[in-house]
Amino acid sequence: MRAVIQRVNYAACHVDGVETGAIKQGLLVLLGVEEADGDEDAAWLAAKICSMRIFSDDQGLMNRSLQDVSGGLLLISQFTLYAQTKKGNRPSFIRAAKPDKAKPMYEDMILRCSELLGQPVQTGIFGADMKISLENDGPVTIMMNTKDKENF
């Protein structure tokens, strides 16, 4: 799994003009799933997202987690995180999981994060044409890849 994690003051997702999810202070997470991903990847990534200390404490140091600040989580599926651009000008998405694998993994991440945070996770709609609005805080943007844990 790959994730782009952005600390935000607010974020919202709209599909066909209808808001499907919105948060105030918290994290906007763009999530990509590949065919090789499994339960271990989801468990590791959910734990990292929910406990990563990237919110400021009283001294302005990044010492607080999403749990510590009671922040919101907006989780958006995004297969384009697996774009391969090595050849030509059109990205290939061959490593991205097909919807029959990716959708249950995305739904599993929603459940895992909800349980870890003790609150509902806000979402987009899997496979939909989503419009995301946000205000970055910092900006703080972190990329993670469960297949390269040593570097993330």
QUIFENQUI-V998906 format. One line per field, one symbol per residue. ss: DSSP state (~ for helix, > for strand, _ for the rest). psi: psi as a letter, one per 40 degrees, with the letter a starting at -180 (. if undefined). burial: # if it has 9 or more other ideal C-beta (glycine too) atoms within 8 Angstrom, else .. A space follows every 50 residues. Layout:
# QUIFENQUI-V998906
ss = ???
psi = ???
burial = ???
This chain:
# QUIFENQUI-V998906
ss = _>>>>>>>>>>>>>>__>>>>>>__>>>>>>>_>____~~~~~~~~~~~~ ~___>>_____>>>_______>>>>>>_~~~~_>_______>___>__~~ ~~~~~~~~~~~~~~~~~____>>______>>>>>>>>>>>>>>>>___~~ ~_
psi = iiihhhhidiiihhhfehheiiibhahhhhhihideiadddddddddddd ehgeiiadeeigeiidddefiihhhhhgdeefhhedhaehiifdehiidd dddddddddddddddddfiihiiahheigihhiihihcihhhiiheefdd e.
burial = ########.######....####.##########..#...########## #####.#....#.####.#.############.#........#..##... ###.######.###.##...######...#.#.#.##..##.####.... ..
